[in-house]
Protein backbone atom coordinates (compact mmCIF):
# COMPACT_ATOMS: atom_id res chain seq x y z
CA UNK A 1 0.00 0.00 0.00
CA UNK A 2 1.09 3.54 -0.63
CA UNK A 3 0.35 6.27 1.87
CA UNK A 4 -2.36 8.53 0.53
CA UNK A 5 -1.13 12.09 -0.22
CA UNK A 6 -3.31 13.69 2.46
CA UNK A 7 -1.73 11.51 5.13
CA UNK A 8 1.78 11.76 3.70
CA UNK A 9 1.58 15.53 4.18
CA UNK A 10 0.12 15.19 7.67
CA UNK A 11 2.73 12.61 8.73
CA UNK A 12 5.49 14.93 7.56
CA UNK A 13 3.93 17.78 9.54
CA UNK A 14 3.79 15.67 12.74
CA UNK A 15 7.53 16.21 13.24
CA UNK A 16 7.56 19.84 12.16
CA UNK A 17 9.59 22.11 14.46
CA UNK A 18 6.58 24.46 14.55
CA UNK A 19 4.48 22.98 17.37
CA UNK A 20 1.28 24.56 16.04
CA UNK A 21 1.71 22.86 12.66
CA UNK A 22 2.55 19.55 14.33
CA UNK A 23 -0.49 19.81 16.63
CA UNK A 24 -2.81 20.62 13.74
CA UNK A 25 -1.54 17.58 11.84
CA UNK A 26 -1.99 15.34 14.90
CA UNK A 27 -5.55 16.61 15.41
CA UNK A 28 -6.43 16.16 11.73
CA UNK A 29 -5.28 12.54 11.77
CA UNK A 30 -6.98 11.91 15.11
CA UNK A 31 -10.23 13.31 13.74
CA UNK A 32 -10.20 10.65 11.00
CA UNK A 33 -9.92 7.81 13.54
CA UNK A 34 -10.25 4.41 11.82
CA UNK A 35 -10.13 5.92 8.35
CA UNK A 36 -6.44 6.70 8.89
CA UNK A 37 -5.43 3.25 10.19
CA UNK A 38 -4.09 1.76 6.93
CA UNK A 39 -1.93 4.83 6.37
CA UNK A 40 -0.79 4.88 10.00
CA UNK A 41 0.29 1.25 9.69
CA UNK A 42 2.20 1.95 6.49
CA UNK A 43 3.86 5.02 7.96
CA UNK A 44 4.97 3.07 11.03
CA UNK A 45 6.55 0.43 8.81
CA UNK A 46 8.35 3.05 6.71
CA UNK A 47 9.58 5.25 9.58
CA UNK A 48 12.40 2.93 10.59
CA UNK A 49 14.78 5.79 11.41
CA UNK A 50 12.35 8.16 13.08
CA UNK A 51 11.43 7.08 16.62
CA UNK A 52 9.47 10.29 17.27
CA UNK A 53 7.23 9.63 14.27
CA UNK A 54 6.76 5.95 15.21
CA UNK A 55 5.85 7.06 18.75
CA UNK A 56 3.22 9.49 17.44
CA UNK A 57 1.85 6.93 14.99
CA UNK A 58 1.42 4.34 17.76
CA UNK A 59 -0.22 6.98 19.95
CA UNK A 60 -2.66 7.87 17.18
CA UNK A 61 -3.50 4.20 16.65
CA UNK A 62 -4.23 3.89 20.36
CA UNK A 63 -6.43 6.97 20.33
CA UNK A 64 -8.35 5.70 17.30
CA UNK A 65 -10.65 3.59 19.44
CA UNK A 66 -10.79 1.13 16.55
CA UNK A 67 -10.40 -2.55 17.50
CA UNK A 68 -8.49 -3.15 14.25
CA UNK A 69 -5.67 -1.03 15.68
CA UNK A 70 -4.79 -3.69 18.27
CA UNK A 71 -3.16 -5.89 15.62
CA UNK A 72 -1.31 -2.86 14.26
CA UNK A 73 -0.02 -1.69 17.64
CA UNK A 74 1.05 -5.09 18.99
CA UNK A 75 4.22 -5.34 16.82
CA UNK A 76 5.38 -2.00 18.25
CA UNK A 77 5.97 -3.80 21.55
CA UNK A 78 9.11 -5.10 19.82
CA UNK A 79 10.26 -1.70 18.50
CA UNK A 80 13.97 -1.06 19.02
CA UNK A 81 13.28 2.26 20.76
CA UNK A 82 11.98 2.07 24.35
CA UNK A 83 9.79 5.18 24.04
CA UNK A 84 7.87 3.49 21.23
CA UNK A 85 7.56 0.23 23.19
CA UNK A 86 6.20 2.13 26.20
CA UNK A 87 3.72 3.99 24.00
CA UNK A 88 2.63 0.66 22.50
CA UNK A 89 1.77 -0.53 26.03
CA UNK A 90 -0.25 2.64 26.62
CA UNK A 91 -1.96 2.35 23.24
CA UNK A 92 -3.01 -1.23 23.95
CA UNK A 93 -4.38 -0.02 27.28
CA UNK A 94 -6.30 2.77 25.51
CA UNK A 95 -7.70 0.20 23.08
CA UNK A 96 -8.77 -2.11 25.91
CA UNK A 97 -6.75 -4.86 24.26
CA UNK A 98 -7.32 -7.67 26.73
CA UNK A 99 -6.20 -10.11 24.02
CA UNK A 100 -2.72 -8.66 24.44
CA UNK A 101 -2.40 -9.39 28.17
CA UNK A 102 0.25 -12.07 27.57
CA UNK A 103 2.31 -9.77 25.35
CA UNK A 104 2.05 -6.99 27.94
CA UNK A 105 3.00 -9.46 30.66
CA UNK A 106 6.21 -10.21 28.73
CA UNK A 107 6.97 -6.46 28.69
CA UNK A 108 7.32 -6.53 32.48
CA UNK A 109 10.78 -7.96 31.82
CA UNK A 110 11.80 -5.26 29.34
CA UNK A 111 15.27 -3.79 29.84
CA UNK A 112 13.85 -0.27 30.08
CA UNK A 113 12.11 0.79 33.31
CA UNK A 114 9.71 3.15 31.50
CA UNK A 115 8.48 0.24 29.38
CA UNK A 116 8.08 -1.95 32.45
CA UNK A 117 6.01 0.73 34.21
CA UNK A 118 3.83 1.30 31.13
CA UNK A 119 3.23 -2.46 30.82
CA UNK A 120 2.36 -2.76 34.51
CA UNK A 121 -0.10 0.14 34.32
CA UNK A 122 -1.69 -1.27 31.16
CA UNK A 123 -2.12 -4.68 32.74
CA UNK A 124 -3.67 -3.16 35.86
CA UNK A 125 -6.27 -1.28 33.84
CA UNK A 126 -7.22 -4.08 31.41
CA UNK A 127 -10.01 -6.42 32.43
CA UNK A 128 -8.66 -9.86 33.22
CA UNK A 129 -11.24 -11.55 31.02
MMTF fields as JSON, N, C-alpha, C and O atoms, coordinates in Angstrom:
{
  "mmtfVersion": "1.0.0",
  "mmtfProducer": "UNKNOWN",
  "numBonds": 515,
  "numAtoms": 516,
  "numGroups": 129,
  "numChains": 1,
  "numModels": 1,
  "chainsPerModel": [1],
  "groupsPerChain": [129],
  "chainIdList": ["A"],
  "bondAtomList": [4, 2, 8, 6, 12, 10, 16, 14, 20, 18, 24, 22, 28, 26, 32, 30, 36, 34, 40, 38, 44, 42, 48, 46, 52, 50, 56, 54, 60, 58, 64, 62, 68, 66, 72, 70, 76, 74, 80, 78, 84, 82, 88, 86, 92, 90, 96, 94, 100, 98, 104, 102, 108, 106, 112, 110, 116, 114, 120, 118, 124, 122, 128, 126, 132, 130, 136, 134, 140, 138, 144, 142, 148, 146, 152, 150, 156, 154, 160, 158, 164, 162, 168, 166, 172, 170, 176, 174, 180, 178, 184, 182, 188, 186, 192, 190, 196, 194, 200, 198, 204, 202, 208, 206, 212, 210, 216, 214, 220, 218, 224, 222, 228, 226, 232, 230, 236, 234, 240, 238, 244, 242, 248, 246, 252, 250, 256, 254, 260, 258, 264, 262, 268, 266, 272, 270, 276, 274, 280, 278, 284, 282, 288, 286, 292, 290, 296, 294, 300, 298, 304, 302, 308, 306, 312, 310, 316, 314, 320, 318, 324, 322, 328, 326, 332, 330, 336, 334, 340, 338, 344, 342, 348, 346, 352, 350, 356, 354, 360, 358, 364, 362, 368, 366, 372, 370, 376, 374, 380, 378, 384, 382, 388, 386, 392, 390, 396, 394, 400, 398, 404, 402, 408, 406, 412, 410, 416, 414, 420, 418, 424, 422, 428, 426, 432, 430, 436, 434, 440, 438, 444, 442, 448, 446, 452, 450, 456, 454, 460, 458, 464, 462, 468, 466, 472, 470, 476, 474, 480, 478, 484, 482, 488, 486, 492, 490, 496, 494, 500, 498, 504, 502, 508, 506, 512, 510],
  "bondOrderList": [1, 1, 1, 1, 1, 1, 1, 1, 1, 1, 1, 1, 1, 1, 1, 1, 1, 1, 1, 1, 1, 1, 1, 1, 1, 1, 1, 1, 1, 1, 1, 1, 1, 1, 1, 1, 1, 1, 1, 1, 1, 1, 1, 1, 1, 1, 1, 1, 1, 1, 1, 1, 1, 1, 1, 1, 1, 1, 1, 1, 1, 1, 1, 1, 1, 1, 1, 1, 1, 1, 1, 1, 1, 1, 1, 1, 1, 1, 1, 1, 1, 1, 1, 1, 1, 1, 1, 1, 1, 1, 1, 1, 1, 1, 1, 1, 1, 1, 1, 1, 1, 1, 1, 1, 1, 1, 1, 1, 1, 1, 1, 1, 1, 1, 1, 1, 1, 1, 1, 1, 1, 1, 1, 1, 1, 1, 1, 1],
  "groupList": [{"groupName": "UNK", "atomNameList": ["N", "CA", "C", "O"], "elementList": ["N", "C", "C", "O"], "formalChargeList": [0, 0, 0, 0], "bondAtomList": [1, 0, 2, 1, 3, 2], "bondOrderList": [1, 1, 2], "singleLetterCode": "X", "chemCompType": "L-PEPTIDE LINKING"}],
  "groupTypeList": [0, 0, 0, 0, 0, 0, 0, 0, 0, 0, 0, 0, 0, 0, 0, 0, 0, 0, 0, 0, 0, 0, 0, 0, 0, 0, 0, 0, 0, 0, 0, 0, 0, 0, 0, 0, 0, 0, 0, 0, 0, 0, 0, 0, 0, 0, 0, 0, 0, 0, 0, 0, 0, 0, 0, 0, 0, 0, 0, 0, 0, 0, 0, 0, 0, 0, 0, 0, 0, 0, 0, 0, 0, 0, 0, 0, 0, 0, 0, 0, 0, 0, 0, 0, 0, 0, 0, 0, 0, 0, 0, 0, 0, 0, 0, 0, 0, 0, 0, 0, 0, 0, 0, 0, 0, 0, 0, 0, 0, 0, 0, 0, 0, 0, 0, 0, 0, 0, 0, 0, 0, 0, 0, 0, 0, 0, 0, 0, 0],
  "groupIdList": [1, 2, 3, 4, 5, 6, 7, 8, 9, 10, 11, 12, 13, 14, 15, 16, 17, 18, 19, 20, 21, 22, 23, 24, 25, 26, 27, 28, 29, 30, 31, 32, 33, 34, 35, 36, 37, 38, 39, 40, 41, 42, 43, 44, 45, 46, 47, 48, 49, 50, 51, 52, 53, 54, 55, 56, 57, 58, 59, 60, 61, 62, 63, 64, 65, 66, 67, 68, 69, 70, 71, 72, 73, 74, 75, 76, 77, 78, 79, 80, 81, 82, 83, 84, 85, 86, 87, 88, 89, 90, 91, 92, 93, 94, 95, 96, 97, 98, 99, 100, 101, 102, 103, 104, 105, 106, 107, 108, 109, 110, 111, 112, 113, 114, 115, 116, 117, 118, 119, 120, 121, 122, 123, 124, 125, 126, 127, 128, 129],
  "secStructList": [7, 7, 7, 7, 2, 2, 2, 2, 2, 2, 2, 2, 2, 2, 6, 7, 1, 1, 2, 2, 2, 2, 2, 2, 2, 2, 2, 2, 2, 2, 2, 2, 4, 4, 4, 4, 2, 2, 2, 2, 2, 2, 2, 2, 2, 2, 7, 6, 6, 7, 2, 2, 2, 2, 2, 2, 2, 2, 2, 2, 2, 2, 2, 6, 7, 7, 6, 6, 2, 2, 2, 2, 2, 2, 4, 4, 4, 4, 7, 1, 1, 2, 2, 2, 2, 2, 2, 2, 2, 2, 2, 2, 2, 2, 6, 6, 7, 4, 4, 4, 2, 2, 2, 2, 2, 2, 4, 4, 4, 7, 1, 1, 2, 2, 2, 2, 2, 2, 2, 2, 2, 2, 2, 2, 2, 1, 7, 7, 7],
  "xCoordList": [0.836, 0.0, 0.882, 1.972, 0.409, 1.086, 0.305, -0.926, 1.013, 0.351, -0.337, 0.269, -1.602, -2.36, -1.749, -1.26, -1.774, -1.125, -1.556, -0.721, -2.832, -3.312, -2.546, -2.09, -2.406, -1.728, -0.222, 0.433, 0.33, 1.776, 2.132, 3.116, 1.335, 1.576, 1.398, 2.194, 0.36, 0.123, 1.211, 1.629, 1.676, 2.733, 4.026, 4.747, 4.31, 5.489, 5.351, 6.314, 4.165, 3.925, 3.985, 4.238, 3.757, 3.791, 5.12, 5.155, 6.197, 7.528, 8.05, 9.245, 7.166, 7.559, 8.062, 7.494, 9.107, 9.587, 8.577, 8.662, 7.63, 6.581, 5.517, 4.795, 5.412, 4.478, 3.02, 2.226, 2.66, 1.28, 0.967, -0.103, 1.911, 1.709, 1.649, 0.812, 2.538, 2.55, 1.247, 0.692, 0.761, -0.49, -1.682, -2.563, -1.711, -2.811, -2.818, -3.876, -1.633, -1.538, -2.014, -2.765, -1.586, -1.993, -3.516, -4.148, -4.098, -5.547, -6.3, -7.351, -5.766, -6.427, -6.44, -7.44, -5.336, -5.277, -6.19, -6.922, -6.144, -6.976, -8.458, -9.237, -8.837, -10.232, -10.727, -11.9, -9.832, -10.204, -10.347, -10.933, -9.82, -9.916, -9.567, -8.468, -10.499, -10.252, -9.931, -9.259, -10.401, -10.127, -8.623, -8.154, -7.88, -6.437, -5.612, -4.415, -6.211, -5.433, -4.528, -3.361, -5.001, -4.09, -2.858, -1.754, -3.054, -1.935, -1.015, 0.205, -1.599, -0.791, 0.099, 1.28, -0.481, 0.294, 1.449, 2.581, 1.159, 2.196, 3.284, 4.471, 2.884, 3.862, 4.76, 5.973, 4.17, 4.972, 6.034, 7.195, 5.628, 6.554, 7.658, 8.775, 7.356, 8.349, 9.266, 10.359, 8.845, 9.579, 10.648, 10.742, 11.437, 12.403, 13.464, 14.043, 13.72, 14.778, 14.243, 15.004, 12.941, 12.35, 11.491, 10.292, 12.131, 11.426, 10.308, 9.261, 10.509, 9.465, 8.209, 7.101, 8.374, 7.225, 6.557, 5.329, 7.348, 6.763, 5.975, 4.89, 6.519, 5.847, 4.484, 3.47, 4.468, 3.218, 2.216, 1.013, 2.715, 1.85, 1.185, -0.019, 1.969, 1.421, 0.402, -0.648, 0.716, -0.215, -1.539, -2.614, -1.456, -2.664, -3.466, -4.696, -2.788, -3.496, -4.248, -5.396, -3.591, -4.234, -5.435, -6.447, -5.326, -6.426, -7.556, -8.627, -7.332, -8.35, -9.626, -10.713, -9.494, -10.654, -11.145, -12.2, -10.394, -10.79, -10.157, -8.934, -10.955, -10.399, -9.378, -8.515, -9.469, -8.486, -7.08, -6.096, -6.979, -5.675, -4.854, -3.627, -5.514, -4.79, -3.727, -2.576, -4.103, -3.158, -2.062, -0.987, -2.313, -1.31, -0.348, 0.822, -0.842, -0.019, 0.849, 1.99, 0.338, 1.048, 2.502, 3.371, 2.811, 4.217, 5.136, 6.347, 4.563, 5.379, 5.915, 6.801, 5.393, 5.965, 7.401, 8.167, 7.759, 9.109, 9.973, 11.069, 9.499, 10.256, 11.617, 11.743, 12.633, 13.971, 14.119, 15.096, 13.184, 13.279, 12.321, 11.131, 12.827, 11.976, 10.789, 9.747, 10.915, 9.791, 8.62, 7.461, 8.922, 7.873, 7.261, 6.044, 8.091, 7.562, 6.632, 5.567, 7.034, 6.196, 4.877, 3.818, 4.941, 3.715, 2.822, 1.598, 3.418, 2.625, 1.853, 0.69, 2.479, 1.774, 0.589, -0.515, 0.825, -0.25, -1.358, -2.539, -0.972, -1.964, -2.836, -4.05, -2.221, -3.008, -3.952, -5.068, -3.497, -4.376, -5.547, -6.7, -5.251, -6.304, -7.315, -8.504, -6.842, -7.704, -8.441, -9.276, -8.126, -8.766, -8.432, -9.274, -7.191, -6.752, -6.459, -5.306, -7.52, -7.321, -6.719, -6.165, -6.821, -6.203, -4.679, -3.991, -4.159, -2.716, -2.116, -0.978, -2.887, -2.402, -1.077, -0.164, -0.977, 0.245, 1.437, 2.525, 1.238, 2.313, 2.716, 3.903, 1.744, 2.053, 2.754, 3.654, 2.345, 3.0, 4.492, 5.335, 4.81, 6.206, 6.991, 8.203, 6.303, 6.971, 7.393, 8.165, 6.901, 7.316, 8.789, 9.389, 9.366, 10.785, 11.636, 12.811, 11.061, 11.8, 13.007, 12.986, 14.052, 15.272, 15.071, 15.826, 14.057, 13.849, 12.777, 11.685, 13.084, 12.108, 10.827, 9.762, 10.908, 9.709, 8.754, 7.538, 9.298, 8.479, 7.837, 6.652, 8.624, 8.08, 6.918, 5.902, 7.071, 6.01, 4.767, 3.648, 4.962, 3.825, 3.088, 1.858, 3.841, 3.225, 2.437, 1.318, 3.03, 2.357, 1.056, 0.025, 1.098, -0.104, -1.17, -2.361, -0.734, -1.695, -2.364, -3.582, -1.567, -2.123, -3.099, -4.124, -2.787, -3.67, -5.01, -6.027, -5.016, -6.266, -7.1, -8.298, -6.477, -7.217, -8.023, -7.543, -9.238, -10.007, -9.298, -8.693, -9.373, -8.656, -9.329, -8.697, -10.542, -11.245, -12.012, -12.665],
  "yCoordList": [-1.183, 0.0, 1.248, 1.258, 2.252, 3.539, 4.492, 4.488, 5.292, 6.27, 7.309, 7.88, 7.542, 8.534, 9.923, 10.227, 10.766, 12.087, 12.924, 13.58, 12.913, 13.685, 13.285, 14.142, 11.99, 11.513, 11.682, 11.949, 11.535, 11.759, 13.169, 13.363, 14.139, 15.526, 15.688, 16.357, 15.077, 15.187, 14.485, 14.993, 13.327, 12.615, 13.427, 13.458, 14.073, 14.932, 16.082, 16.444, 16.643, 17.779, 17.383, 18.236, 16.108, 15.668, 15.997, 16.279, 15.96, 16.205, 17.597, 17.861, 18.481, 19.844, 20.563, 20.385, 21.364, 22.11, 23.145, 23.586, 23.528, 24.455, 23.641, 22.861, 23.809, 22.982, 23.167, 22.233, 24.351, 24.562, 23.716, 23.115, 23.675, 22.862, 21.379, 20.64, 20.953, 19.552, 19.187, 18.113, 20.071, 19.813, 19.749, 18.905, 20.639, 20.624, 19.311, 18.741, 18.846, 17.581, 16.421, 15.562, 16.393, 15.341, 15.337, 14.285, 16.512, 16.613, 16.188, 15.554, 16.535, 16.163, 14.651, 14.084, 14.001, 12.542, 11.91, 10.965, 12.432, 11.912, 12.012, 11.109, 13.098, 13.306, 12.203, 11.832, 11.682, 10.648, 9.258, 8.366, 9.072, 7.808, 6.595, 6.519, 5.658, 4.408, 4.583, 3.74, 5.654, 5.917, 6.017, 5.66, 6.494, 6.704, 5.451, 5.434, 4.413, 3.248, 2.626, 2.372, 2.369, 1.757, 2.626, 2.11, 3.929, 4.834, 4.916, 5.007, 4.886, 4.879, 3.634, 3.712, 2.502, 1.248, 1.342, 0.973, 1.831, 1.955, 2.928, 2.669, 4.035, 5.025, 4.434, 4.643, 3.702, 3.067, 2.159, 2.176, 1.377, 0.434, 1.148, 0.641, 2.311, 3.053, 3.93, 4.284, 4.283, 5.251, 4.574, 4.832, 3.723, 2.93, 3.767, 3.319, 4.952, 5.786, 6.988, 7.883, 7.006, 8.163, 7.697, 7.457, 7.574, 7.085, 8.026, 7.569, 9.333, 10.286, 10.052, 10.049, 9.859, 9.627, 8.296, 8.222, 7.246, 5.949, 6.078, 5.513, 6.81, 7.059, 7.716, 7.263, 8.776, 9.494, 8.626, 8.689, 7.822, 6.931, 5.91, 5.672, 5.316, 4.342, 5.024, 4.457, 6.234, 6.977, 7.227, 7.05, 7.633, 7.868, 6.586, 6.615, 5.472, 4.202, 3.89, 3.446, 4.127, 3.893, 4.785, 4.349, 6.021, 6.975, 6.744, 7.334, 5.896, 5.7, 5.072, 5.299, 4.281, 3.591, 2.459, 1.879, 2.148, 1.135, -0.205, -0.288, -1.247, -2.547, -3.099, -3.891, -2.69, -3.153, -2.663, -3.255, -1.599, -1.027, -1.933, -1.838, -2.804, -3.687, -4.482, -4.542, -5.089, -5.895, -5.034, -5.543, -3.76, -2.86, -2.344, -2.088, -2.194, -1.686, -2.787, -2.528, -3.996, -5.091, -5.259, -5.455, -5.194, -5.337, -4.236, -4.43, -3.093, -1.998, -2.32, -1.623, -3.359, -3.8, -4.286, -4.359, -4.617, -5.099, -4.028, -4.328, -2.801, -1.702, -1.584, -1.874, -1.159, -1.058, 0.145, 0.223, 1.079, 2.265, 2.126, 1.881, 2.28, 2.073, 3.031, 2.651, 4.245, 5.185, 4.665, 4.835, 4.042, 3.486, 2.257, 2.078, 1.411, 0.229, 0.648, 0.06, 1.653, 2.133, 2.689, 2.441, 3.43, 3.985, 2.874, 2.993, 1.805, 0.659, 0.056, -0.318, -0.039, -0.53, 0.371, -0.109, 1.677, 2.636, 2.575, 2.67, 2.417, 2.349, 1.108, 1.169, -0.01, -1.231, -1.063, -1.582, -0.342, -0.02, 0.836, 0.555, 1.883, 2.767, 2.002, 2.321, 1.0, 0.203, -0.901, -1.604, -1.048, -2.107, -3.491, -4.389, -3.651, -4.858, -6.017, -6.396, -6.565, -7.667, -8.9, -9.763, -8.99, -10.111, -10.017, -10.979, -8.868, -8.66, -8.752, -8.339, -9.293, -9.393, -10.163, -9.754, -11.264, -12.074, -11.284, -11.327, -10.576, -9.767, -8.658, -8.368, -8.042, -6.994, -7.586, -6.968, -8.77, -9.457, -9.645, -9.456, -10.013, -10.205, -8.89, -8.904, -7.761, -6.461, -6.079, -5.138, -6.791, -6.531, -6.862, -6.453, -7.605, -7.963, -7.134, -7.441, -6.095, -5.257, -4.643, -4.41, -4.385, -3.791, -2.353, -1.863, -1.674, -0.265, -0.109, -0.663, 0.645, 0.794, 1.525, 1.246, 2.434, 3.15, 2.177, 2.274, 1.254, 0.242, -0.67, -0.992, -1.078, -1.954, -1.28, -1.917, -0.004, 0.733, 0.847, 0.641, 1.172, 1.297, -0.038, -0.072, -1.128, -2.456, -2.786, -3.296, -2.492, -2.756, -1.969, -2.52, -0.694, 0.141, -0.34, -0.332, -0.757, -1.27, -2.537, -2.691, -3.43, -4.68, -4.431, -5.105, -3.467, -3.159, -2.587, -2.77, -1.908, -1.283, -2.179, -1.95, -3.193, -4.077, -5.101, -5.64, -5.366, -6.416, -7.757, -8.028, -8.571, -9.861, -10.854, -11.826, -10.646, -11.547, -10.763, -11.345],
  "zCoordList": [0.0, 0.0, 0.0, 0.573, -0.626, -0.627, 0.266, 0.264, 1.014, 1.875, 1.002, 0.095, 1.289, 0.531, 0.738, 1.826, -0.296, -0.217, 0.98, 1.605, 1.306, 2.464, 3.718, 4.475, 3.933, 5.125, 5.028, 6.036, 3.856, 3.7, 4.165, 4.878, 3.763, 4.185, 5.69, 6.348, 6.224, 7.668, 8.473, 9.514, 8.01, 8.725, 8.728, 9.726, 7.62, 7.563, 8.564, 9.239, 8.653, 9.544, 11.026, 11.877, 11.343, 12.742, 13.427, 14.625, 12.667, 13.239, 12.917, 13.049, 12.498, 12.158, 13.415, 14.493, 13.292, 14.462, 14.971, 16.117, 14.125, 14.546, 15.292, 14.67, 16.604, 17.372, 16.956, 17.068, 16.478, 16.037, 14.808, 14.711, 13.87, 12.661, 13.025, 12.508, 13.912, 14.334, 15.05, 14.816, 15.916, 16.634, 15.691, 15.853, 14.709, 13.738, 12.95, 12.685, 12.583, 11.843, 12.719, 12.256, 13.966, 14.895, 15.024, 14.931, 15.238, 15.405, 14.149, 14.236, 12.986, 11.726, 11.546, 11.106, 11.884, 11.775, 12.818, 12.522, 14.025, 15.107, 14.758, 15.065, 14.126, 13.738, 12.804, 12.842, 11.97, 10.997, 11.611, 10.997, 12.808, 13.54, 12.666, 12.118, 12.541, 11.823, 10.352, 9.757, 9.767, 8.345, 8.084, 7.003, 9.06, 8.893, 9.185, 8.898, 9.742, 10.19, 9.126, 9.422, 7.91, 6.932, 6.659, 6.481, 6.627, 6.374, 7.591, 7.449, 8.779, 9.997, 10.041, 10.379, 9.7, 9.695, 8.701, 9.016, 7.518, 6.489, 6.92, 6.719, 7.508, 7.962, 9.049, 9.034, 9.985, 11.034, 10.416, 10.826, 9.437, 8.807, 8.035, 7.939, 7.491, 6.707, 7.553, 7.108, 8.75, 9.575, 10.433, 11.633, 9.825, 10.586, 11.295, 12.284, 10.811, 11.411, 12.182, 12.551, 12.425, 13.082, 14.26, 14.116, 15.428, 16.617, 17.037, 17.496, 16.888, 17.266, 16.434, 16.97, 15.145, 14.273, 14.615, 14.672, 14.844, 15.21, 16.522, 16.656, 17.469, 18.747, 18.51, 19.041, 17.714, 17.443, 16.688, 16.944, 15.762, 14.992, 15.922, 15.831, 16.808, 17.756, 18.669, 18.971, 19.102, 19.949, 19.218, 19.793, 17.97, 17.18, 16.986, 17.028, 16.777, 16.648, 17.942, 17.913, 19.068, 20.359, 20.586, 21.135, 20.17, 20.331, 19.335, 19.472, 18.338, 17.299, 17.848, 17.316, 18.914, 19.443, 18.554, 18.81, 17.524, 16.554, 16.93, 17.045, 17.12, 17.499, 16.503, 16.88, 15.242, 14.248, 14.583, 14.139, 15.354, 15.684, 16.597, 16.621, 17.341, 18.267, 17.517, 17.949, 16.402, 15.62, 15.001, 14.684, 14.827, 14.256, 15.323, 15.04, 16.54, 17.643, 18.235, 18.618, 18.318, 18.987, 18.521, 19.37, 17.221, 16.817, 17.365, 17.467, 17.714, 18.249, 19.642, 20.136, 20.275, 21.546, 21.358, 22.318, 20.123, 19.825, 19.158, 18.686, 19.116, 18.502, 19.188, 20.377, 18.438, 19.02, 19.941, 20.685, 19.914, 20.763, 21.952, 21.756, 23.18, 24.354, 24.453, 24.988, 23.96, 24.037, 23.203, 23.579, 22.089, 21.225, 21.892, 21.857, 22.496, 23.193, 24.335, 24.519, 25.092, 26.198, 25.664, 26.24, 24.576, 23.999, 23.456, 23.491, 22.958, 22.5, 23.672, 23.518, 24.824, 26.027, 26.344, 26.601, 26.324, 26.622, 25.572, 25.904, 24.312, 23.238, 23.391, 23.198, 23.736, 23.946, 25.138, 25.134, 26.147, 27.278, 26.801, 27.13, 26.024, 25.51, 24.669, 24.671, 23.957, 23.085, 23.845, 23.275, 25.136, 25.914, 25.4, 25.397, 24.965, 24.258, 25.214, 25.419, 25.789, 26.726, 26.059, 26.741, 24.746, 24.025, 24.037, 23.695, 24.428, 24.444, 25.852, 26.077, 26.788, 28.171, 28.25, 28.967, 27.523, 27.568, 27.018, 27.592, 25.928, 25.346, 26.31, 26.462, 26.956, 27.938, 29.15, 29.719, 29.538, 30.664, 30.36, 31.237, 29.129, 28.733, 28.82, 29.037, 28.652, 28.693, 30.113, 30.296, 31.102, 32.481, 32.689, 33.682, 31.749, 31.817, 30.86, 30.656, 30.277, 29.34, 30.041, 31.249, 29.271, 29.838, 30.305, 31.146, 29.765, 30.084, 31.166, 31.04, 32.231, 33.314, 32.898, 33.448, 31.96, 31.504, 30.814, 30.98, 30.052, 29.382, 30.427, 30.339, 31.408, 32.455, 33.192, 33.471, 33.503, 34.205, 33.323, 33.793, 32.056, 31.128, 30.995, 30.95, 30.932, 30.825, 32.095, 32.031, 33.232, 34.511, 34.605, 34.989, 34.259, 34.322, 33.336, 33.646, 32.151, 31.163, 31.681, 31.586, 32.222, 32.741, 33.88, 33.981, 34.734, 35.864, 35.397, 36.065, 34.276, 33.837, 32.92, 32.756, 32.325, 31.412, 32.202, 33.199, 31.759, 32.43, 32.27, 31.232, 33.276, 33.218, 32.285, 31.874, 31.953, 31.018, 30.007, 29.14]
}
